[in-house]
Amino acid sequence: MTTNSASTDHWKSLDFGPPADDLDEPDSPVLVDYLSGGRIALVTLNRPHADNAITTDMGARLTEIVETIAVRTAVRVVVLTGAGDRAFSVGSDLRQRKNMTKEDWLRQRQDFDRTLYTVRQLRKPIFAAVNGIAYGGGSELAQSADFIIASDNATFGQPEAMLGLAAGGGSPALLPRLLPPGRALQMLMTGDPITAQEAHRLGMVNEIHPRAELMDAARRIAEKIASNSPTAVQAVKRAVLLGEGQPIEQAIAIMMDAHWRSAVHPDRVEGIGAFNEGREPTFQDPDF
């Protein structure tokens, strides 16, 4: 028989709970700001009162924004973060799911699958600036980006097994690529989160910054990427993703295809010319 004490202990490792029922929702659950002349898209999960828990509407809005960015040729890099001081996202809004039928649940799951697929398939570089808690689908959203930087108070967790679920947003496939497989399995099986410091030590997180400095760091990285040839950056991203898991010669063939196309592209002439003339290069919008 489970006691109240044991039930309470079950959730002790998690630093959040269901949000209150009477809090006002923002006008939009996801915001997008275009910075640096439209070259940088800053996408912000915008339900800070609920630790940016993802509702059906929020997932649909995120999909819509990423699909719009995908065809907006001026955008060269995307930064994904969360509003507020506590959380990047704690994953699916469990309060919304409480009274769902099986059909409602599976329909929402399909919607969320589309969101994560859209993020993973984006040709443009996209990285996550994780500003606090990233649990469940929130952690999986960060894992779906090209790389992660984090605040020093960030934590990453997959608590689905604690809730009677097998993780379904990508972490069983993605997490063992970002962490040693045994550490990934421990996270998935126990539900216990890891700190930003451990995630950085193990290679899941590229950089750690004080919370107040995280977005300045994200902006610097984004500006650097945006200043490079977007055609070359997108080609390299594609070569890395398509070559992963392939035999080495196949991966190199994929790389060389991207390289040869860049060698005859106008950006190559502009980049080398700018270097030799000691000026800033002016690269075209991406061209494939």
Contacts in CASP RR format, 6 or more apart in sequence:
PFRMAT RR
TARGET T0000
AUTHOR 0000-0000-0000
METHOD contacts of the structure
MODEL  1
MTTNSASTDHWKSLDFGPPADDLDEPDSPVLVDYLSGGRIALVTLNRPHA
DNAITTDMGARLTEIVETIAVRTAVRVVVLTGAGDRAFSVGSDLRQRKNM
TKEDWLRQRQDFDRTLYTVRQLRKPIFAAVNGIAYGGGSELAQSADFIIA
SDNATFGQPEAMLGLAAGGGSPALLPRLLPPGRALQMLMTGDPITAQEAH
RLGMVNEIHPRAELMDAARRIAEKIASNSPTAVQAVKRAVLLGEGQPIEQ
AIAIMMDAHWRSAVHPDRVEGIGAFNEGREPTFQDPDF
10 162 0 8 1.000
11 17 0 8 1.000
11 162 0 8 1.000
13 159 0 8 1.000
13 191 0 8 1.000
13 192 0 8 1.000
13 193 0 8 1.000
14 135 0 8 1.000
14 159 0 8 1.000
14 162 0 8 1.000
14 193 0 8 1.000
15 133 0 8 1.000
15 155 0 8 1.000
15 193 0 8 1.000
16 51 0 8 1.000
16 86 0 8 1.000
16 87 0 8 1.000
16 90 0 8 1.000
16 133 0 8 1.000
16 135 0 8 1.000
17 51 0 8 1.000
17 90 0 8 1.000
18 94 0 8 1.000
18 95 0 8 1.000
19 49 0 8 1.000
19 50 0 8 1.000
19 51 0 8 1.000
19 53 0 8 1.000
19 93 0 8 1.000
19 95 0 8 1.000
20 49 0 8 1.000
21 95 0 8 1.000
23 49 0 8 1.000
23 50 0 8 1.000
24 49 0 8 1.000
25 47 0 8 1.000
26 46 0 8 1.000
26 47 0 8 1.000
28 46 0 8 1.000
28 61 0 8 1.000
29 45 0 8 1.000
29 46 0 8 1.000
29 47 0 8 1.000
29 55 0 8 1.000
29 57 0 8 1.000
29 58 0 8 1.000
29 59 0 8 1.000
29 61 0 8 1.000
30 43 0 8 1.000
30 44 0 8 1.000
30 45 0 8 1.000
30 46 0 8 1.000
30 58 0 8 1.000
30 59 0 8 1.000
30 61 0 8 1.000
30 62 0 8 1.000
30 65 0 8 1.000
31 43 0 8 1.000
31 44 0 8 1.000
31 46 0 8 1.000
31 83 0 8 1.000
32 41 0 8 1.000
32 42 0 8 1.000
32 43 0 8 1.000
32 44 0 8 1.000
32 65 0 8 1.000
32 68 0 8 1.000
32 69 0 8 1.000
33 41 0 8 1.000
33 42 0 8 1.000
33 44 0 8 1.000
34 40 0 8 1.000
34 41 0 8 1.000
34 42 0 8 1.000
34 75 0 8 1.000
35 41 0 8 1.000
35 42 0 8 1.000
35 219 0 8 1.000
35 222 0 8 1.000
36 222 0 8 1.000
36 223 0 8 1.000
36 226 0 8 1.000
37 74 0 8 1.000
38 74 0 8 1.000
38 75 0 8 1.000
39 74 0 8 1.000
39 75 0 8 1.000
39 76 0 8 1.000
39 77 0 8 1.000
39 226 0 8 1.000
40 75 0 8 1.000
40 76 0 8 1.000
40 77 0 8 1.000
40 78 0 8 1.000
40 79 0 8 1.000
40 219 0 8 1.000
40 222 0 8 1.000
40 223 0 8 1.000
40 226 0 8 1.000
41 69 0 8 1.000
41 72 0 8 1.000
41 75 0 8 1.000
41 77 0 8 1.000
41 78 0 8 1.000
41 79 0 8 1.000
42 78 0 8 1.000
42 79 0 8 1.000
42 81 0 8 1.000
43 62 0 8 1.000
43 65 0 8 1.000
43 66 0 8 1.000
43 69 0 8 1.000
43 78 0 8 1.000
43 79 0 8 1.000
43 80 0 8 1.000
43 81 0 8 1.000
44 81 0 8 1.000
44 82 0 8 1.000
44 83 0 8 1.000
45 52 0 8 1.000
45 54 0 8 1.000
45 58 0 8 1.000
45 62 0 8 1.000
45 80 0 8 1.000
45 81 0 8 1.000
45 82 0 8 1.000
45 83 0 8 1.000
45 88 0 8 1.000
45 89 0 8 1.000
46 52 0 8 1.000
46 82 0 8 1.000
46 83 0 8 1.000
47 53 0 8 1.000
47 55 0 8 1.000
47 58 0 8 1.000
47 83 0 8 1.000
48 82 0 8 1.000
48 83 0 8 1.000
48 84 0 8 1.000
48 85 0 8 1.000
48 86 0 8 1.000
48 87 0 8 1.000
50 90 0 8 1.000
50 93 0 8 1.000
50 95 0 8 1.000
51 86 0 8 1.000
51 87 0 8 1.000
51 89 0 8 1.000
51 90 0 8 1.000
51 133 0 8 1.000
52 82 0 8 1.000
52 83 0 8 1.000
52 84 0 8 1.000
52 87 0 8 1.000
52 88 0 8 1.000
52 89 0 8 1.000
52 90 0 8 1.000
52 91 0 8 1.000
52 138 0 8 1.000
53 89 0 8 1.000
53 90 0 8 1.000
53 91 0 8 1.000
53 92 0 8 1.000
53 93 0 8 1.000
53 94 0 8 1.000
53 95 0 8 1.000
53 96 0 8 1.000
54 62 0 8 1.000
54 89 0 8 1.000
54 91 0 8 1.000
54 92 0 8 1.000
54 93 0 8 1.000
54 112 0 8 1.000
54 137 0 8 1.000
54 138 0 8 1.000
54 141 0 8 1.000
55 93 0 8 1.000
55 96 0 8 1.000
56 96 0 8 1.000
56 108 0 8 1.000
56 111 0 8 1.000
58 93 0 8 1.000
59 111 0 8 1.000
59 112 0 8 1.000
59 115 0 8 1.000
60 111 0 8 1.000
60 115 0 8 1.000
62 115 0 8 1.000
62 119 0 8 1.000
63 111 0 8 1.000
63 114 0 8 1.000
63 115 0 8 1.000
63 118 0 8 1.000
66 78 0 8 1.000
66 115 0 8 1.000
66 118 0 8 1.000
66 119 0 8 1.000
66 122 0 8 1.000
66 126 0 8 1.000
67 118 0 8 1.000
69 75 0 8 1.000
69 78 0 8 1.000
69 122 0 8 1.000
69 124 0 8 1.000
70 118 0 8 1.000
70 122 0 8 1.000
70 123 0 8 1.000
70 124 0 8 1.000
73 285 0 8 1.000
73 286 0 8 1.000
74 285 0 8 1.000
75 124 0 8 1.000
76 124 0 8 1.000
76 125 0 8 1.000
76 225 0 8 1.000
76 226 0 8 1.000
76 230 0 8 1.000
76 233 0 8 1.000
76 286 0 8 1.000
77 124 0 8 1.000
77 125 0 8 1.000
77 126 0 8 1.000
77 127 0 8 1.000
77 222 0 8 1.000
77 225 0 8 1.000
77 226 0 8 1.000
77 233 0 8 1.000
78 122 0 8 1.000
78 124 0 8 1.000
78 125 0 8 1.000
78 126 0 8 1.000
78 127 0 8 1.000
79 126 0 8 1.000
79 127 0 8 1.000
79 128 0 8 1.000
79 129 0 8 1.000
79 218 0 8 1.000
79 219 0 8 1.000
79 222 0 8 1.000
80 119 0 8 1.000
80 126 0 8 1.000
80 127 0 8 1.000
80 128 0 8 1.000
80 129 0 8 1.000
80 141 0 8 1.000
80 142 0 8 1.000
80 145 0 8 1.000
81 88 0 8 1.000
81 128 0 8 1.000
81 129 0 8 1.000
81 130 0 8 1.000
81 131 0 8 1.000
81 214 0 8 1.000
81 215 0 8 1.000
81 218 0 8 1.000
82 88 0 8 1.000
82 89 0 8 1.000
82 131 0 8 1.000
84 131 0 8 1.000
85 131 0 8 1.000
85 211 0 8 1.000
86 132 0 8 1.000
86 133 0 8 1.000
87 131 0 8 1.000
87 132 0 8 1.000
87 133 0 8 1.000
87 134 0 8 1.000
88 128 0 8 1.000
88 130 0 8 1.000
88 131 0 8 1.000
88 132 0 8 1.000
88 133 0 8 1.000
88 134 0 8 1.000
88 138 0 8 1.000
88 141 0 8 1.000
88 142 0 8 1.000
88 154 0 8 1.000
89 133 0 8 1.000
89 134 0 8 1.000
89 135 0 8 1.000
89 137 0 8 1.000
89 138 0 8 1.000
89 141 0 8 1.000
90 133 0 8 1.000
90 134 0 8 1.000
90 135 0 8 1.000
90 136 0 8 1.000
90 138 0 8 1.000
91 135 0 8 1.000
91 136 0 8 1.000
91 137 0 8 1.000
91 138 0 8 1.000
91 139 0 8 1.000
91 140 0 8 1.000
91 141 0 8 1.000
92 108 0 8 1.000
92 112 0 8 1.000
92 136 0 8 1.000
92 137 0 8 1.000
94 163 0 8 1.000
97 105 0 8 1.000
97 108 0 8 1.000
100 108 0 8 1.000
109 168 0 8 1.000
112 137 0 8 1.000
112 169 0 8 1.000
113 169 0 8 1.000
115 141 0 8 1.000
116 140 0 8 1.000
116 141 0 8 1.000
116 144 0 8 1.000
116 169 0 8 1.000
116 170 0 8 1.000
119 126 0 8 1.000
119 141 0 8 1.000
119 144 0 8 1.000
119 145 0 8 1.000
120 144 0 8 1.000
123 234 0 8 1.000
123 237 0 8 1.000
123 238 0 8 1.000
123 286 0 8 1.000
124 230 0 8 1.000
124 234 0 8 1.000
124 286 0 8 1.000
125 146 0 8 1.000
125 225 0 8 1.000
125 233 0 8 1.000
125 234 0 8 1.000
125 237 0 8 1.000
126 145 0 8 1.000
126 146 0 8 1.000
127 145 0 8 1.000
127 146 0 8 1.000
127 147 0 8 1.000
127 148 0 8 1.000
127 149 0 8 1.000
127 218 0 8 1.000
127 221 0 8 1.000
127 222 0 8 1.000
128 141 0 8 1.000
128 142 0 8 1.000
128 145 0 8 1.000
128 147 0 8 1.000
128 148 0 8 1.000
128 149 0 8 1.000
129 149 0 8 1.000
129 150 0 8 1.000
129 214 0 8 1.000
129 215 0 8 1.000
129 217 0 8 1.000
129 218 0 8 1.000
130 142 0 8 1.000
130 148 0 8 1.000
130 149 0 8 1.000
130 150 0 8 1.000
130 151 0 8 1.000
130 154 0 8 1.000
130 156 0 8 1.000
130 196 0 8 1.000
130 205 0 8 1.000
131 150 0 8 1.000
131 151 0 8 1.000
131 154 0 8 1.000
131 211 0 8 1.000
131 214 0 8 1.000
131 215 0 8 1.000
132 150 0 8 1.000
132 151 0 8 1.000
132 153 0 8 1.000
132 154 0 8 1.000
132 155 0 8 1.000
132 211 0 8 1.000
133 154 0 8 1.000
133 155 0 8 1.000
133 193 0 8 1.000
134 141 0 8 1.000
134 142 0 8 1.000
134 154 0 8 1.000
134 155 0 8 1.000
134 156 0 8 1.000
134 157 0 8 1.000
135 155 0 8 1.000
135 156 0 8 1.000
135 157 0 8 1.000
135 158 0 8 1.000
135 159 0 8 1.000
135 193 0 8 1.000
136 157 0 8 1.000
136 158 0 8 1.000
136 159 0 8 1.000
136 160 0 8 1.000
136 167 0 8 1.000
136 169 0 8 1.000
136 171 0 8 1.000
137 169 0 8 1.000
137 171 0 8 1.000
139 156 0 8 1.000
139 157 0 8 1.000
139 158 0 8 1.000
139 171 0 8 1.000
140 158 0 8 1.000
140 167 0 8 1.000
140 168 0 8 1.000
140 169 0 8 1.000
140 170 0 8 1.000
140 171 0 8 1.000
140 174 0 8 1.000
142 148 0 8 1.000
142 156 0 8 1.000
143 170 0 8 1.000
143 171 0 8 1.000
143 174 0 8 1.000
143 175 0 8 1.000
143 178 0 8 1.000
144 170 0 8 1.000
144 174 0 8 1.000
146 237 0 8 1.000
147 206 0 8 1.000
148 199 0 8 1.000
148 204 0 8 1.000
148 205 0 8 1.000
148 206 0 8 1.000
149 205 0 8 1.000
149 206 0 8 1.000
149 207 0 8 1.000
149 208 0 8 1.000
149 209 0 8 1.000
149 214 0 8 1.000
149 217 0 8 1.000
149 218 0 8 1.000
149 221 0 8 1.000
150 196 0 8 1.000
150 199 0 8 1.000
150 200 0 8 1.000
150 205 0 8 1.000
150 207 0 8 1.000
150 208 0 8 1.000
150 209 0 8 1.000
150 214 0 8 1.000
151 196 0 8 1.000
151 208 0 8 1.000
151 209 0 8 1.000
151 210 0 8 1.000
151 211 0 8 1.000
151 214 0 8 1.000
152 196 0 8 1.000
152 197 0 8 1.000
152 208 0 8 1.000
152 209 0 8 1.000
152 210 0 8 1.000
152 211 0 8 1.000
153 196 0 8 1.000
153 211 0 8 1.000
154 195 0 8 1.000
154 196 0 8 1.000
154 199 0 8 1.000
154 205 0 8 1.000
154 208 0 8 1.000
155 193 0 8 1.000
155 194 0 8 1.000
155 195 0 8 1.000
155 196 0 8 1.000
156 187 0 8 1.000
156 193 0 8 1.000
156 194 0 8 1.000
156 196 0 8 1.000
156 199 0 8 1.000
156 204 0 8 1.000
157 187 0 8 1.000
157 191 0 8 1.000
157 192 0 8 1.000
157 193 0 8 1.000
157 194 0 8 1.000
158 167 0 8 1.000
158 171 0 8 1.000
158 175 0 8 1.000
158 187 0 8 1.000
158 188 0 8 1.000
158 191 0 8 1.000
159 191 0 8 1.000
159 193 0 8 1.000
160 166 0 8 1.000
160 167 0 8 1.000
160 168 0 8 1.000
160 188 0 8 1.000
160 191 0 8 1.000
161 167 0 8 1.000
161 188 0 8 1.000
161 189 0 8 1.000
161 190 0 8 1.000
161 191 0 8 1.000
162 191 0 8 1.000
166 172 0 8 1.000
167 188 0 8 1.000
171 184 0 8 1.000
171 188 0 8 1.000
172 188 0 8 1.000
175 184 0 8 1.000
175 187 0 8 1.000
175 188 0 8 1.000
176 182 0 8 1.000
176 184 0 8 1.000
176 185 0 8 1.000
178 184 0 8 1.000
178 202 0 8 1.000
178 203 0 8 1.000
178 204 0 8 1.000
179 187 0 8 1.000
179 199 0 8 1.000
179 202 0 8 1.000
179 203 0 8 1.000
179 204 0 8 1.000
180 202 0 8 1.000
183 194 0 8 1.000
183 202 0 8 1.000
186 192 0 8 1.000
187 193 0 8 1.000
187 194 0 8 1.000
194 202 0 8 1.000
196 205 0 8 1.000
196 208 0 8 1.000
197 208 0 8 1.000
199 205 0 8 1.000
200 206 0 8 1.000
200 207 0 8 1.000
200 208 0 8 1.000
207 217 0 8 1.000
209 216 0 8 1.000
209 217 0 8 1.000
225 233 0 8 1.000
227 280 0 8 1.000
227 281 0 8 1.000
228 283 0 8 1.000
229 262 0 8 1.000
229 265 0 8 1.000
229 267 0 8 1.000
229 268 0 8 1.000
229 270 0 8 1.000
229 271 0 8 1.000
229 281 0 8 1.000
229 283 0 8 1.000
229 284 0 8 1.000
230 283 0 8 1.000
230 284 0 8 1.000
230 285 0 8 1.000
230 286 0 8 1.000
231 262 0 8 1.000
231 265 0 8 1.000
231 267 0 8 1.000
231 283 0 8 1.000
231 284 0 8 1.000
231 286 0 8 1.000
231 287 0 8 1.000
231 288 0 8 1.000
232 262 0 8 1.000
232 265 0 8 1.000
232 267 0 8 1.000
234 286 0 8 1.000
234 288 0 8 1.000
235 258 0 8 1.000
235 261 0 8 1.000
235 262 0 8 1.000
235 288 0 8 1.000
236 258 0 8 1.000
238 258 0 8 1.000
239 254 0 8 1.000
239 255 0 8 1.000
239 257 0 8 1.000
239 258 0 8 1.000
242 254 0 8 1.000
243 250 0 8 1.000
243 251 0 8 1.000
243 254 0 8 1.000
243 255 0 8 1.000
244 251 0 8 1.000
245 251 0 8 1.000
246 254 0 8 1.000
262 268 0 8 1.000
265 287 0 8 1.000
266 284 0 8 1.000
267 281 0 8 1.000
267 283 0 8 1.000
267 284 0 8 1.000
270 281 0 8 1.000
270 282 0 8 1.000
270 283 0 8 1.000
270 284 0 8 1.000
271 281 0 8 1.000
271 283 0 8 1.000
273 281 0 8 1.000
274 280 0 8 1.000
274 281 0 8 1.000
274 282 0 8 1.000
275 281 0 8 1.000
END
